[in-house]
Amino acid sequence: MDNKTAVDTRAEILSMIPEYFSKSFPKRDFIPGRDSVPASGKVFDEEDMKSLIDASLDFWLTSGRFAEDFEMEFAKFLGAKHAFLVNSGSSANLLALSCLTSRTLGERALCPGDEVITVAAGFPTTVNPIYQYGLVPVYVDVELGTYNASIEGIKSALSAKTKAIFMAHTLGNPFDAKNISDFAKEKGIWLIEDCCDALGSELGGKKAGTFGDLSTFSFYPAHHITMGEGGAVLTNSPGLAVLVQSFRDWGRDCQCAPGQDNRCGLRFSQKFGELPEGYDHKYVYSEIGYNLKLTDMQAAVGLSQLKKLDGFIARRRENFAYLYEKLSSLEGKILLPKAMPNSTPSWFGFPIGIAHSVGVNRENLLRFLDSRKIGTRLLFGGNLTRQPAYIGRDHRIVGKLKNTDYVMNNVFWVGVYPGLSKEMLDYIVSSITTGLNNEMTVAR
């Protein structure tokens, strides 16, 4: 007769994970030319897998105890008051901007036709919510090397219609968040920091994501920690926190968690809008929202990954420093990245600009690196104003976007994520060096 309880069986299942992990994901030595060198990727271990299985055995298929714990620990890591998990970094961007359209914000609410300052050298999901809400993106140029907008560039974009600034810390390199935040406060406009590539970056000893009114993060496999899919919105404002939760959870007025009823004790005793007196508060909608929650299984992976975050960040910085040292001999042929003053980036990638004088065609060089199984990425959308999705849509451009066009034509990046070994980094360096001197990569 089997006397094992469900708790015993659960413990037995979890005890088998290390053996399964070691057999399914064995380590092997890197062999150049045989093995790929990705630009990004997930780094995980048996503890992450164990946490995932543990959550799955609960069979709680929406957000639950793991999500609640992650939100608390993540806010603590950033030094923020409120964190809300969502199903992706793109959803985090949508949610952050959406909540600023709430009528409860009065004259500060974003309305169709209002302007939002951003950069043209960015990722689509930073600007997509601007278009989706009928707002007008105002594109400013970036500085070469940092690939971020300057405070001067932001100030030059201000108009009577400006209501917000929304841009990313490029590849983990913090933009001038302190001065830009001060400027936004002075002018009474919102600041949203897109930190999807910048988890752990610091400016003046303060974490990126804590300067603006709202900040967003991504936990896609390419990012600093992963849940597979997932993201978060952070804020220090209690009022904005209420709006973020509402817009994330269908636009509900009620703040009860899934499976929770009547936390306020007023579920059947309030009057809202033109609804009958005592209408069930769980079905009162004060905003036009979405369902952007994630599953507890995703959160469980993230909670385990969060324990490794400091190590991941340190490794990214080490890999970046190693590449910088090795590639410095190519200065003049390539434009090396520059960290923003007074910053300590948590680098997402190592951006490289090809000097015009070299005469090397970027696409030919990337094909050469690809032939050696070295992963590369462009600096996302290049110049977003030239992307097919945005041509003909209402926007405003400040200046000539000269540097943005340089990014579009000449910049790419290689990986620094913790899964890359010194042997892999050396292979990247030698391959770039060879590629720059290879006649097959010359512009034609």
Secondary structure, 3 states (H helix, E strand, C coil): CCCCCHHHHHHHHHHCHHHHHHHHCCCCCCCECCECECCCCCCCCHHHHHHHHHHHHHCCCCCCHHHHHHHHHHHHHHCCCEEEEECCHHHHHHHHHHHCCCHHHHHHCCCCCCEEEEECCCCHHHHHHHHHCCCEEEEECCCCCCCCCCHHHHHHHCCCCEEEEEEECHHHCCCCHHHHHHHHHHHCCEEEEECCCCCCCEECCEECCCCCCEEEEECCCCCCCCCCCCEEEEECCHHHHHHHHHHHECCECCCCCCCCCCCCCCCCCCCCCCCCCCCCHHHCECCCCCECCCCHHHHHHHHHHHCCHHHHHHHHHHHHHHHHHHHHHHECCEECCCCCCCEECCCCEEEEEECHHHCECHHHHHHHHHHCCECCEECCCCCHHHCCCCCCCCCEECCCCHHHHHHHHHEEEEECCCCCCHHHHHHHHHHHHHHHCCHHHECC
